Amino acid sequence: QLERVLDVIESRMEPDKFNVNRQVYTIRNIYFDTEDNQLIRNSLAKPRYKEKIRLRTYAGAGKDAKAFLEIKKKFNGLVNKRRTKMEAGEAMAFVENGGKIIYKPYMNPQVVKELSYMVSRYKLMPKVMISYDRLAYFEKGNPDLRISLDTNIRTRRDELNMNAGIYGRLLLPENIWLMEIKTAKAMPVWLTEMLAEEEIRRVSFSKYGTEYKNYLKEQESKYAESKRTINKKEKVEVKYA
């Protein structure tokens, strides 16, 4: 099915410059949140307004890798992203220092101010790394339409830095691709026909939100197991008292 879908997309769209001959490129994200995960909990409650902050790099790993620190805001279904260039190490230090940084020529001062406010207001810290392999396309003559396909979505909550390599627990089964269609206008006819023919249905899916829900389930399971262990010990102590 993937081959058929890509054949149709590539007949109408241009691949990203990093996707030569259908070669994927890897995106790495570190999401920041409060100590009690306020931002993602609020996001999952589906309010009219929600916001996230993440550090993203498209190529290379390490503290000097070129990266973007981003604010992603959503209000009444409309998404707005603002970002500034930073080295990965600079961005991590920026958050650790409560939003303080020495400006560099490649930074966007206005976005840095917005990020600084959010970091200091929420006392943000790195919480999770999410990385994945991507194919991306842009419609010929219409930059408004973009399609991305992600696979090998990996998550982890340890070693939250760009030096630690690419590894983690798979968020979706192997060989499953997540397609995202971005357009402010109506989808073109050729795209709706392809989706219908391939029986591709729209679903609501958040990588960070899904990871967090899995994390909660894991914590609940660990707590339940610890309670069972304690109860067993208490029964043994009573039996041999």
Residue frames as qw, qx, qy, qz and C-alpha x, y, z in Angstrom:
[[0.000, 0.884, 0.467, 0.000, 0.00, 0.00, 0.00],
 [0.328, -0.748, 0.091, 0.570, 2.82, 2.44, 0.81],
 [0.379, -0.091, 0.584, 0.712, 4.25, 2.07, -2.69],
 [0.150, 0.625, 0.666, 0.377, 0.88, 2.85, -4.29],
 [0.194, -0.908, -0.297, 0.224, 0.35, 5.87, -2.06],
 [0.379, -0.597, 0.272, 0.652, 3.81, 7.25, -2.80],
 [0.373, 0.210, 0.654, 0.624, 3.36, 6.71, -6.53],
 [0.043, 0.817, 0.531, 0.221, 0.23, 8.90, -6.48],
 [0.322, -0.870, -0.087, 0.362, 1.77, 11.55, -4.23],
 [0.455, -0.412, 0.408, 0.675, 4.96, 11.80, -6.28],
 [0.347, 0.451, 0.628, 0.531, 2.96, 12.27, -9.49],
 [0.061, -0.879, -0.369, -0.295, 1.56, 15.50, -8.02],
 [0.421, -0.904, 0.076, 0.016, 4.08, 16.66, -5.43],
 [0.470, 0.662, -0.489, 0.320, 7.78, 17.37, -4.98],
 [0.817, -0.348, -0.378, 0.262, 9.77, 15.45, -2.36],
 [0.384, -0.903, 0.145, 0.127, 11.69, 17.25, 0.34],
 [0.402, 0.777, -0.483, 0.038, 15.30, 17.87, -0.61],
 [0.272, -0.492, 0.797, -0.220, 16.39, 15.30, 1.98],
 [0.771, 0.109, 0.553, -0.297, 14.11, 12.59, 0.52],
 [0.368, 0.554, -0.597, -0.448, 16.06, 11.76, -2.63],
 [0.503, 0.138, -0.827, -0.208, 15.00, 8.35, -4.02],
 [0.737, -0.479, -0.309, -0.363, 12.59, 7.89, -1.11],
 [0.562, 0.061, -0.596, 0.571, 15.35, 7.97, 1.47],
 [0.439, -0.816, -0.368, -0.076, 13.96, 8.97, 4.86],
 [0.265, 0.488, -0.415, 0.721, 15.57, 11.52, 7.15],
 [0.510, -0.418, -0.687, 0.307, 15.43, 11.42, 10.92],
 [0.177, -0.702, 0.007, -0.690, 13.81, 14.08, 13.08],
 [0.486, -0.194, -0.688, 0.503, 14.64, 14.29, 16.78],
 [0.281, -0.695, -0.138, -0.647, 12.43, 16.15, 19.28],
 [0.327, -0.151, -0.713, 0.601, 12.83, 16.87, 22.97],
 [0.300, -0.704, -0.416, -0.492, 9.58, 18.04, 24.56],
 [0.167, 0.157, -0.533, 0.814, 9.63, 20.29, 27.61],
 [0.498, -0.592, -0.512, -0.374, 6.99, 20.32, 30.31],
 [0.372, -0.683, 0.334, -0.532, 6.43, 21.11, 33.97],
 [0.083, -0.327, 0.898, -0.281, 7.43, 18.73, 36.74],
 [0.483, 0.198, 0.755, -0.398, 3.85, 17.44, 36.90],
 [0.241, 0.176, 0.797, 0.525, 3.36, 17.38, 33.09],
 [0.229, 0.571, 0.409, -0.674, 0.90, 20.28, 33.08],
 [0.267, 0.463, -0.382, -0.754, 1.23, 21.11, 29.36],
 [0.250, 0.054, -0.892, -0.373, 0.54, 17.63, 28.02],
 [0.032, 0.379, 0.858, -0.346, -2.22, 17.00, 30.57],
 [0.262, 0.565, 0.187, -0.760, -3.91, 20.20, 29.48],
 [0.259, 0.340, -0.626, -0.652, -3.47, 19.26, 25.83],
 [0.136, -0.108, -0.977, -0.119, -5.14, 15.87, 26.34],
 [0.148, 0.472, 0.653, -0.573, -8.11, 17.60, 27.98],
 [0.278, 0.460, 0.625, 0.566, -8.81, 19.11, 24.51],
 [0.048, -0.705, -0.317, 0.632, -9.23, 22.76, 25.53],
 [0.470, 0.861, 0.195, -0.014, -9.81, 25.54, 23.00],
 [0.248, 0.872, -0.393, 0.154, -6.23, 26.73, 23.53],
 [0.897, -0.367, 0.160, 0.189, -3.12, 24.65, 24.16],
 [0.270, 0.874, -0.403, 0.032, 0.62, 25.04, 23.75],
 [0.949, -0.170, 0.086, 0.252, 3.80, 22.96, 23.62],
 [0.057, 0.884, -0.447, -0.125, 7.52, 23.65, 23.48],
 [0.958, -0.002, 0.228, 0.173, 10.01, 21.35, 21.80],
 [0.134, -0.708, 0.551, 0.420, 13.57, 21.28, 20.58],
 [0.877, 0.390, 0.274, -0.066, 13.90, 19.85, 17.06],
 [0.139, -0.625, 0.608, 0.470, 16.85, 18.87, 14.95],
 [0.824, 0.465, 0.007, -0.323, 16.72, 17.51, 11.41],
 [0.822, 0.433, -0.303, 0.213, 20.29, 16.39, 10.85],
 [0.383, 0.443, -0.574, 0.572, 23.22, 15.43, 13.03],
 [0.699, -0.638, -0.322, -0.040, 23.30, 14.71, 16.75],
 [0.613, -0.043, -0.286, 0.735, 25.28, 16.48, 19.40],
 [0.202, -0.716, -0.373, 0.555, 25.27, 19.70, 21.40],
 [0.082, -0.467, 0.267, 0.839, 26.46, 21.76, 18.41],
 [0.242, 0.358, 0.811, 0.394, 23.89, 20.38, 15.95],
 [0.179, -0.075, -0.148, -0.970, 21.79, 23.07, 14.30],
 [0.085, -0.426, -0.890, 0.141, 18.33, 22.92, 15.80],
 [0.218, -0.466, -0.238, -0.824, 15.11, 24.84, 16.31],
 [0.023, -0.243, -0.754, 0.609, 13.41, 25.67, 19.59],
 [0.200, -0.320, -0.589, -0.714, 9.70, 25.85, 18.82],
 [0.330, 0.175, 0.559, -0.740, 6.44, 27.02, 20.34],
 [0.166, -0.231, -0.816, -0.503, 3.41, 25.19, 18.99],
 [0.278, 0.189, 0.476, -0.812, 0.09, 26.79, 19.82],
 [0.097, -0.304, -0.839, -0.441, -3.39, 25.61, 18.85],
 [0.231, 0.255, 0.415, -0.842, -6.56, 27.68, 19.21],
 [0.667, 0.417, 0.277, -0.552, -9.95, 26.46, 18.00],
 [0.875, 0.278, 0.383, 0.101, -8.25, 23.93, 15.73],
 [0.491, 0.841, -0.132, 0.184, -5.88, 26.44, 14.11],
 [0.844, -0.301, 0.007, 0.445, -2.18, 25.66, 14.59],
 [0.213, 0.943, -0.192, 0.169, 0.52, 28.33, 14.84],
 [0.880, -0.201, -0.035, 0.429, 4.21, 27.47, 15.10],
 [0.114, 0.953, -0.235, 0.151, 6.97, 29.93, 15.90],
 [0.922, -0.210, 0.021, 0.325, 10.60, 28.94, 16.17],
 [0.043, 0.934, -0.351, -0.049, 14.13, 30.21, 16.39],
 [0.796, 0.358, -0.432, 0.226, 17.44, 28.70, 15.42],
 [0.457, -0.750, 0.439, -0.189, 19.69, 27.56, 18.25],
 [0.390, 0.354, -0.847, 0.068, 22.40, 25.02, 18.72],
 [0.727, -0.348, -0.571, -0.156, 21.07, 22.01, 20.59],
 [0.562, -0.176, -0.520, 0.619, 23.36, 22.70, 23.55],
 [0.013, -0.156, 0.096, -0.983, 22.32, 26.35, 23.66],
 [0.558, -0.353, -0.377, -0.649, 18.65, 25.41, 23.73],
 [0.726, -0.334, -0.584, 0.138, 19.09, 22.94, 26.59],
 [0.401, -0.093, -0.378, 0.829, 21.07, 25.51, 28.57],
 [0.200, -0.297, -0.159, -0.920, 18.42, 28.15, 27.81],
 [0.683, -0.444, -0.432, -0.386, 15.72, 26.00, 29.44],
 [0.718, -0.253, -0.499, 0.414, 17.95, 24.93, 32.34],
 [0.301, -0.015, -0.226, 0.926, 18.79, 28.60, 33.03],
 [0.087, 0.616, 0.606, -0.496, 15.14, 29.60, 33.24],
 [0.420, 0.806, 0.402, 0.113, 14.97, 31.25, 29.82],
 [0.145, -0.901, 0.228, 0.339, 18.20, 33.26, 29.94],
 [0.818, 0.215, 0.339, 0.413, 20.53, 33.32, 26.96],
 [0.171, -0.580, 0.271, 0.749, 23.06, 35.50, 25.15],
 [0.661, 0.655, 0.209, -0.300, 21.56, 36.46, 21.78],
 [0.488, -0.185, 0.623, 0.583, 23.26, 35.30, 18.60],
 [0.217, 0.336, -0.334, -0.853, 22.72, 36.74, 15.09],
 [0.281, -0.048, -0.852, -0.440, 20.89, 33.60, 13.91],
 [0.043, -0.390, -0.834, 0.388, 18.28, 33.77, 16.69],
 [0.132, -0.614, -0.466, -0.623, 14.84, 35.36, 16.35],
 [0.073, 0.166, -0.504, 0.844, 14.67, 37.89, 19.24],
 [0.573, -0.194, -0.004, -0.796, 10.85, 38.03, 19.38],
 [0.857, -0.096, -0.465, -0.199, 10.49, 34.25, 19.50],
 [0.509, 0.126, -0.649, 0.551, 13.24, 34.00, 22.10],
 [0.212, -0.228, 0.349, -0.884, 11.30, 36.45, 24.28],
 [0.778, -0.152, -0.179, -0.583, 8.15, 34.34, 23.95],
 [0.808, 0.032, -0.576, 0.119, 10.07, 31.18, 24.77],
 [0.258, 0.239, -0.579, 0.736, 11.78, 32.84, 27.73],
 [0.483, -0.261, 0.177, -0.817, 8.40, 33.85, 29.16],
 [0.883, -0.102, -0.292, -0.354, 7.02, 30.33, 28.85],
 [0.687, 0.158, -0.615, 0.353, 10.13, 28.66, 30.25],
 [0.085, 0.216, -0.535, 0.812, 10.19, 30.93, 33.31],
 [0.591, -0.221, 0.023, -0.775, 6.40, 30.88, 33.81],
 [0.928, -0.090, -0.212, -0.294, 6.06, 27.10, 33.76],
 [0.408, -0.633, 0.657, -0.040, 9.54, 26.23, 35.06],
 [0.898, 0.345, -0.146, -0.232, 9.98, 23.86, 32.16],
 [0.412, -0.521, 0.740, 0.112, 12.33, 20.88, 32.00],
 [0.430, 0.292, -0.739, -0.428, 13.07, 18.19, 29.38],
 [0.710, -0.113, 0.478, -0.505, 10.60, 15.33, 29.74],
 [0.828, 0.183, 0.531, 0.004, 10.66, 13.06, 26.70],
 [0.002, 0.475, -0.603, -0.641, 12.55, 12.48, 23.44],
 [0.744, 0.426, 0.480, -0.186, 10.58, 11.45, 20.36],
 [0.025, -0.515, 0.607, 0.604, 12.39, 10.63, 17.11],
 [0.747, 0.391, 0.517, -0.149, 11.16, 9.24, 13.81],
 [0.349, -0.095, 0.626, 0.690, 12.04, 8.75, 10.14],
 [0.361, 0.671, 0.329, -0.558, 10.19, 10.99, 7.68],
 [0.342, 0.283, 0.601, 0.664, 9.23, 11.35, 4.04],
 [0.099, 0.668, 0.329, -0.661, 7.87, 14.81, 3.19],
 [0.357, 0.374, 0.616, 0.595, 6.25, 16.27, 0.08],
 [0.089, 0.523, 0.150, -0.834, 5.15, 19.69, -1.18],
 [0.583, 0.610, 0.537, -0.015, 2.55, 20.21, -3.92],
 [0.451, 0.122, 0.373, 0.802, 3.91, 21.59, -7.17],
 [0.005, 0.433, 0.291, 0.853, 2.96, 25.24, -7.44],
 [0.543, -0.653, -0.222, -0.479, 1.08, 25.19, -4.14],
 [0.305, 0.327, -0.698, 0.559, 3.29, 25.47, -1.02],
 [0.555, -0.351, 0.234, -0.717, 0.14, 25.44, 1.13],
 [0.959, -0.082, -0.073, -0.263, -0.27, 21.67, 0.78],
 [0.100, 0.576, -0.793, 0.169, 2.23, 19.46, 2.59],
 [0.944, -0.170, -0.159, -0.234, 2.18, 15.74, 3.32],
 [0.002, 0.602, -0.766, 0.226, 4.52, 13.95, 5.70],
 [0.926, -0.113, -0.315, -0.177, 4.81, 10.24, 6.42],
 [0.168, -0.666, 0.639, -0.347, 6.54, 9.14, 9.63],
 [0.930, -0.083, -0.347, -0.086, 7.66, 5.69, 10.71],
 [0.699, 0.020, -0.488, 0.522, 9.91, 4.11, 13.38],
 [0.253, -0.769, 0.058, -0.584, 8.53, 6.52, 15.99],
 [0.688, -0.087, -0.587, 0.419, 10.72, 5.97, 19.06],
 [0.321, -0.818, 0.012, -0.477, 10.30, 7.46, 22.53],
 [0.687, -0.114, -0.546, 0.466, 12.30, 7.54, 25.73],
 [0.351, -0.899, -0.107, -0.238, 12.40, 9.38, 29.06],
 [0.704, -0.567, 0.175, 0.391, 16.07, 8.88, 29.86],
 [0.525, -0.158, 0.388, 0.740, 19.20, 10.44, 28.34],
 [0.300, 0.853, 0.426, -0.043, 17.32, 13.48, 27.10],
 [0.102, -0.775, 0.303, 0.546, 20.01, 15.07, 25.01],
 [0.715, 0.640, -0.141, -0.244, 21.09, 15.02, 21.40],
 [0.066, 0.646, -0.760, -0.003, 24.38, 13.29, 22.23],
 [0.565, -0.197, 0.746, -0.292, 22.74, 10.06, 23.30],
 [0.027, -0.071, 0.899, 0.432, 21.88, 8.70, 19.86],
 [0.599, -0.005, -0.237, -0.765, 18.63, 7.48, 18.39],
 [0.303, -0.083, -0.948, 0.048, 16.87, 4.74, 20.32],
 [0.391, -0.064, 0.393, -0.830, 13.75, 4.16, 22.35],
 [0.390, 0.256, 0.862, -0.200, 10.51, 2.23, 22.56],
 [0.003, -0.207, -0.660, -0.722, 8.42, 2.03, 19.40],
 [0.338, 0.166, 0.339, -0.862, 5.22, 4.05, 19.69],
 [0.792, 0.317, -0.016, -0.521, 3.53, 2.16, 16.81],
 [0.894, -0.024, 0.433, 0.112, 4.11, -1.35, 15.42],
 [0.342, -0.362, 0.578, 0.646, 6.89, -1.84, 12.88],
 [0.183, 0.176, 0.726, 0.639, 6.13, -0.94, 9.26],
 [0.032, 0.808, 0.584, -0.075, 3.24, 1.34, 10.26],
 [0.302, 0.197, 0.124, 0.925, 3.38, 4.83, 8.75],
 [0.021, -0.715, -0.502, 0.487, 1.66, 7.91, 10.15],
 [0.309, 0.431, 0.416, 0.739, 0.49, 10.30, 7.42],
 [0.078, -0.665, -0.366, 0.647, -0.14, 13.96, 8.18],
 [0.318, 0.569, 0.478, 0.588, -1.80, 16.25, 5.65],
 [0.207, -0.561, -0.254, 0.760, -1.33, 19.97, 6.23],
 [0.151, 0.370, 0.479, 0.782, -3.39, 22.48, 4.29],
 [0.112, 0.287, 0.384, -0.870, -5.38, 25.60, 5.12],
 [0.507, 0.229, -0.278, -0.783, -7.63, 24.98, 2.13],
 [0.910, 0.091, 0.222, -0.339, -9.76, 22.10, 0.89],
 [0.552, -0.292, 0.718, 0.309, -7.83, 19.00, -0.17],
 [0.333, 0.395, -0.533, -0.670, -7.44, 18.60, -3.95],
 [0.878, 0.118, -0.027, -0.463, -9.63, 16.03, -5.69],
 [0.692, 0.382, -0.611, 0.044, -6.75, 13.72, -6.58],
 [0.059, 0.333, -0.770, 0.540, -5.84, 13.45, -2.88],
 [0.624, -0.058, 0.419, -0.657, -9.36, 12.73, -1.64],
 [0.868, 0.267, -0.257, -0.331, -9.74, 10.09, -4.36],
 [0.501, 0.395, -0.733, 0.234, -6.48, 8.41, -3.37],
 [0.215, -0.252, 0.696, -0.637, -7.45, 8.36, 0.32],
 [0.778, 0.073, 0.196, -0.593, -10.83, 6.84, -0.50],
 [0.806, 0.354, -0.441, -0.173, -9.39, 4.22, -2.83],
 [0.441, 0.319, -0.751, 0.374, -6.79, 3.14, -0.28],
 [0.641, -0.598, -0.456, -0.151, -9.35, 3.30, 2.56],
 [0.431, 0.067, -0.414, 0.799, -7.17, 5.67, 4.55],
 [0.321, -0.794, -0.484, -0.179, -9.27, 7.20, 7.33],
 [0.050, 0.677, -0.260, 0.686, -8.68, 10.33, 9.34],
 [0.709, -0.481, -0.473, 0.204, -7.75, 9.80, 13.00],
 [0.184, -0.919, 0.196, -0.288, -6.70, 12.11, 15.81],
 [0.914, -0.112, -0.175, 0.348, -3.16, 11.23, 16.89],
 [0.074, -0.932, 0.301, -0.189, -0.57, 13.07, 18.98],
 [0.715, 0.289, -0.558, 0.306, 2.89, 11.55, 19.32],
 [0.068, 0.336, -0.586, 0.734, 3.58, 13.24, 22.65],
 [0.647, -0.227, 0.171, -0.708, 0.01, 12.65, 23.87],
 [0.929, 0.037, -0.323, -0.177, 0.13, 8.94, 23.00],
 [0.541, 0.304, -0.623, 0.477, 3.55, 8.56, 24.64],
 [0.191, -0.348, 0.479, -0.783, 2.27, 10.23, 27.82],
 [0.821, -0.158, 0.014, -0.548, -0.80, 7.99, 28.02],
 [0.868, 0.145, -0.464, 0.098, 1.45, 4.94, 27.61],
 [0.272, 0.384, -0.583, 0.662, 3.73, 6.33, 30.31],
 [0.507, -0.327, 0.306, -0.737, 0.80, 6.71, 32.72],
 [0.933, -0.044, -0.204, -0.294, -0.33, 3.14, 32.08],
 [0.703, 0.270, -0.553, 0.357, 3.18, 1.90, 32.77],
 [0.011, -0.380, 0.528, -0.759, 3.37, 3.85, 36.05],
 [0.728, -0.234, 0.123, -0.632, -0.03, 2.54, 37.12],
 [0.922, 0.083, -0.374, -0.059, 1.07, -1.01, 36.35],
 [0.466, 0.331, -0.601, 0.558, 4.27, -0.57, 38.39],
 [0.316, -0.360, 0.401, -0.781, 2.28, 0.84, 41.31],
 [0.876, -0.131, -0.068, -0.459, -0.20, -2.04, 41.22],
 [0.829, 0.189, -0.495, 0.181, 2.66, -4.55, 41.12],
 [0.198, 0.374, -0.584, 0.693, 4.37, -2.90, 44.09],
 [0.589, -0.300, 0.242, -0.710, 1.10, -3.04, 46.07],
 [0.943, -0.006, -0.259, -0.211, 0.75, -6.75, 45.30],
 [0.623, 0.307, -0.574, 0.434, 4.32, -7.33, 46.45],
 [0.133, -0.384, 0.486, -0.774, 3.71, -5.47, 49.72],
 [0.787, -0.203, 0.052, -0.579, 0.50, -7.42, 50.38],
 [0.889, 0.122, -0.441, 0.036, 2.32, -10.73, 49.82],
 [0.366, 0.341, -0.603, 0.621, 5.02, -9.73, 52.33],
 [0.414, -0.340, 0.340, -0.772, 2.41, -8.72, 54.90],
 [0.908, -0.096, -0.160, -0.375, 0.64, -12.08, 54.53],
 [0.760, 0.213, -0.538, 0.297, 3.92, -13.96, 55.00],
 [0.085, 0.381, -0.541, 0.745, 4.75, -11.92, 58.11],
 [0.656, -0.270, 0.187, -0.679, 1.35, -12.63, 59.64],
 [0.920, 0.047, -0.344, -0.182, 1.58, -16.34, 58.85],
 [0.758, 0.111, -0.489, 0.416, 4.90, -16.79, 60.59],
 [0.161, -0.671, 0.280, -0.668, 4.43, -14.37, 63.48]]
